[in-house]
């Protein structure tokens, strides 16, 4: 129980939002929550107050967190008729932990600022496991003083917390993160598929690689998923497609070529075409397996 409980709003109680909200509740804060679907049982049974509108959350809370899927969702949550902006009063803080467009984020921050309120963009990396364990990496854009005000709450949810710069810079860092993650998943998938097709045991190859320079969190977690054929999300392919679309659209605006980001997106698109939009993003390996007419685990 914290000695200074705060009135906190949380909107979006999905795979990521629900455990993050849970950390805040367990720390003794007073939570006001709203979600599009059903409120998870653990939160419904907690001390959290359920609000019927996003405006209701903002009216009751001093700091409002959002964790929703995409840019249009954030815009709707913030600026619809019964949205967050309608319930804000001067001095409150909005913290968007969704992964959305850096350009749109700057506009959202400007509009919230005109209401006399502060805005932080704080997308995360670490997936469902990191959310549940409170070990996320959190990339923050916004004013330093506001960041310091919210930092104790971030520390309940993550371990690697960095203010990158001004509004939009947190989202830019997240897009960069998603480029690296996607390309690393693709590299791990190619390597394990190659090893399996050559007749080696992919599990033993993975174990050997974990001790060398090729070691990574993706090899550890998603390499295991590929071998075990465990593709329940996690982080859905459709969400990684969204993030790479942000990367490619921004790159076009900047005049930057991202050739391997584009090719990896095509592999995600191939999975989606096979009905895999809801698969974990480690299931990208299935697109490569389809091209090879060979599945990891199949006898060489």
Rosetta blueprint (number, residue, H / E / L):
1 X L
2 X L
3 X L
4 X L
5 X L
6 X L
7 X E
8 X E
9 X E
10 X E
11 X E
12 X L
13 X L
14 X L
15 X L
16 X L
17 X H
18 X H
19 X H
20 X H
21 X H
22 X H
23 X H
24 X H
25 X H
26 X H
27 X L
28 X L
29 X L
30 X E
31 X E
32 X E
33 X E
34 X E
35 X L
36 X L
37 X L
38 X L
39 X L
40 X L
41 X H
42 X H
43 X H
44 X H
45 X L
46 X L
47 X L
48 X L
49 X E
50 X E
51 X L
52 X L
53 X L
54 X H
55 X H
56 X H
57 X H
58 X H
59 X H
60 X H
61 X L
62 X L
63 X E
64 X E
65 X E
66 X E
67 X L
68 X L
69 X L
70 X L
71 X H
72 X H
73 X H
74 X H
75 X H
76 X H
77 X H
78 X H
79 X H
80 X L
81 X L
82 X L
83 X L
84 X H
85 X H
86 X H
87 X H
88 X L
89 X L
90 X L
91 X L
92 X L
93 X E
94 X E
95 X E
96 X E
97 X L
98 X L
99 X L
100 X L
101 X L
102 X H
103 X H
104 X H
105 X H
106 X H
107 X H
108 X H
109 X H
110 X H
111 X H
112 X H
113 X H
114 X L
115 X L
116 X L
117 X L
118 X E
119 X E
120 X E
121 X E
122 X E
123 X E
124 X E
125 X E
126 X L
127 X H
128 X H
129 X H
130 X H
131 X H
132 X H
133 X H
134 X L
135 X L
136 X E
137 X E
138 X E
139 X E
140 X E
141 X E
142 X L
143 X L
144 X H
145 X H
146 X H
147 X H
148 X H
149 X H
150 X H
151 X H
152 X H
153 X H
154 X H
155 X H
156 X H
157 X H
158 X E
159 X E
160 X E
161 X E
162 X E
163 X E
164 X E
165 X E
166 X L
167 X L
168 X L
169 X H
170 X H
171 X H
172 X H
173 X H
174 X H
175 X H
176 X H
177 X H
178 X H
179 X H
180 X H
181 X H
182 X H
183 X H
184 X H
185 X H
186 X H
187 X H
188 X H
189 X H
190 X H
191 X H
192 X H
193 X H
194 X H
195 X H
196 X H
197 X H
198 X L
199 X L
200 X L
201 X L
202 X H
203 X H
204 X H
205 X H
206 X H
207 X H
208 X H
209 X H
210 X L
211 X L
212 X L
213 X L
214 X L
215 X L
216 X L
217 X H
218 X H
219 X H
220 X H
221 X H
222 X H
223 X H
224 X H
225 X H
226 X H
227 X H
228 X H
229 X L
230 X L
231 X L
232 X E
233 X L
234 X L
235 X L
236 X E
237 X H
238 X H
239 X H
240 X H
241 X H
242 X H
243 X H
244 X H
245 X H
246 X H
247 X H
248 X H
249 X H
250 X H
251 X H
252 X H
253 X H
254 X H
255 X L
256 X L
257 X L
258 X L
259 X H
260 X H
261 X H
262 X H
263 X H
264 X H
265 X H
266 X H
267 X H
268 X H
269 X H
270 X H
271 X H
272 X H
273 X H
274 X L
275 X L
276 X L
277 X L
278 X L
279 X E
280 X E
281 X H
282 X H
283 X H
284 X H
285 X H
286 X H
287 X H
288 X H
289 X H
290 X H
291 X H
292 X H
293 X L
294 X L
295 X L
296 X L
297 X L
298 X L
299 X L
300 X L
